[in-house]
Amino acid sequence: MVANKNIDIVIEIVKKSIKEYEAPVLEKFNRLIREPYWVLISCILSLRTKDETTDRVVRNLYSVAKTPAEVLKIPYNKLEKILYPTGFYHVKTKNVINITRLLLNKYKGVVPDELDELLTIPGVGRKTANLVLTVAFNKPGICVDTHVHKIFNRWGYLKTKDPEKTEFRLREILPRKYWIKINEYLVLFGQHICLSVSPFCSKCPIKKYCPKIGVKRHR
């Protein structure tokens, strides 16, 4: 079982094993643009959307408008058309407009870099707020998506029922040195090896440490 004494070994092995894979969409786009606003907007648009679709739509939007002020100048119907491929585009269009307007009016277009402040923005939950902190600002936070929640429970490192409980428990037990990058590590590990259904346990580099909790079928 992945006990506290093994977590450093396990994460280092995972870190090495994912080097061959491309970075997640948000990380790639942030390295190119280096603008927190676009990390935030990418998070909003990624809800229930495949990474490649989010990447394509955000790049298309950026080609039309480079700044929050320019985004607000896009005609509503045109913005809906740009965001359409992400699904739930009516809601996402309204969220993008409302968030952008709030940032301009309250923060002079600058995305706040504190968790509690980010959580006051309508439409921004803990996952998004933490991802903005870690990706855009390189500040400590624990972004818990489906991969992080699933894998830590599968390892037996914790036992939690939902992502929010996972985040708070990880804040208690996960070494702080991993907070910023753990989401990136486990997203790639979860997409390529530790899949939700039928994970590739036969080629998993940490299989000797993993009790496979909850795994009913694997390859």
Secondary structure in CASP SS format (residue, H / E / C, confidence):
PFRMAT SS
TARGET T0000
AUTHOR 0000-0000-0000
METHOD secondary structure of the structure
MODEL  1
M C 1.00
V C 1.00
A C 1.00
N H 1.00
K H 1.00
N H 1.00
I H 1.00
D H 1.00
I H 1.00
V H 1.00
I H 1.00
E H 1.00
I H 1.00
V H 1.00
K H 1.00
K H 1.00
S H 1.00
I C 1.00
K C 1.00
E C 1.00
Y C 1.00
E C 1.00
A C 1.00
P C 1.00
V H 1.00
L H 1.00
E H 1.00
K H 1.00
F H 1.00
N H 1.00
R H 1.00
L H 1.00
I H 1.00
R C 1.00
E C 1.00
P H 1.00
Y H 1.00
W H 1.00
V H 1.00
L H 1.00
I H 1.00
S H 1.00
C H 1.00
I H 1.00
L H 1.00
S C 1.00
L C 1.00
R C 1.00
T C 1.00
K C 1.00
D H 1.00
E H 1.00
T H 1.00
T H 1.00
D H 1.00
R H 1.00
V H 1.00
V H 1.00
R H 1.00
N H 1.00
L H 1.00
Y H 1.00
S H 1.00
V H 1.00
A C 1.00
K C 1.00
T C 1.00
P H 1.00
A H 1.00
E H 1.00
V H 1.00
L H 1.00
K C 1.00
I C 1.00
P C 1.00
Y H 1.00
N H 1.00
K H 1.00
L H 1.00
E H 1.00
K H 1.00
I H 1.00
L H 1.00
Y H 1.00
P H 1.00
T H 1.00
G C 1.00
F C 1.00
Y H 1.00
H H 1.00
V H 1.00
K H 1.00
T H 1.00
K H 1.00
N H 1.00
V H 1.00
I H 1.00
N H 1.00
I H 1.00
T H 1.00
R H 1.00
L H 1.00
L H 1.00
L H 1.00
N H 1.00
K H 1.00
Y H 1.00
K C 1.00
G C 1.00
V C 1.00
V C 1.00
P C 1.00
D C 1.00
E C 1.00
L H 1.00
D H 1.00
E H 1.00
L H 1.00
L C 1.00
T C 1.00
I C 1.00
P C 1.00
G C 1.00
V C 1.00
G C 1.00
R H 1.00
K H 1.00
T H 1.00
A H 1.00
N H 1.00
L H 1.00
V H 1.00
L H 1.00
T H 1.00
V H 1.00
A H 1.00
F C 1.00
N C 1.00
K C 1.00
P C 1.00
G C 1.00
I C 1.00
C C 1.00
V C 1.00
D C 1.00
T H 1.00
H H 1.00
V H 1.00
H H 1.00
K H 1.00
I H 1.00
F H 1.00
N H 1.00
R H 1.00
W H 1.00
G C 1.00
Y C 1.00
L C 1.00
K C 1.00
T C 1.00
K C 1.00
D C 1.00
P H 1.00
E H 1.00
K H 1.00
T H 1.00
E H 1.00
F H 1.00
R H 1.00
L H 1.00
R H 1.00
E H 1.00
I H 1.00
L C 1.00
P C 1.00
R H 1.00
K H 1.00
Y H 1.00
W C 1.00
I C 1.00
K C 1.00
I H 1.00
N H 1.00
E H 1.00
Y H 1.00
L H 1.00
V H 1.00
L H 1.00
F H 1.00
G H 1.00
Q H 1.00
H H 1.00
I C 1.00
C C 1.00
L C 1.00
S C 1.00
V C 1.00
S C 1.00
P C 1.00
F C 1.00
C H 1.00
S H 1.00
K H 1.00
C C 1.00
P C 1.00
I C 1.00
K C 1.00
K C 1.00
Y C 1.00
C C 1.00
P C 1.00
K C 1.00
I C 1.00
G C 1.00
V C 1.00
K C 1.00
R C 1.00
H C 1.00
R C 1.00
END
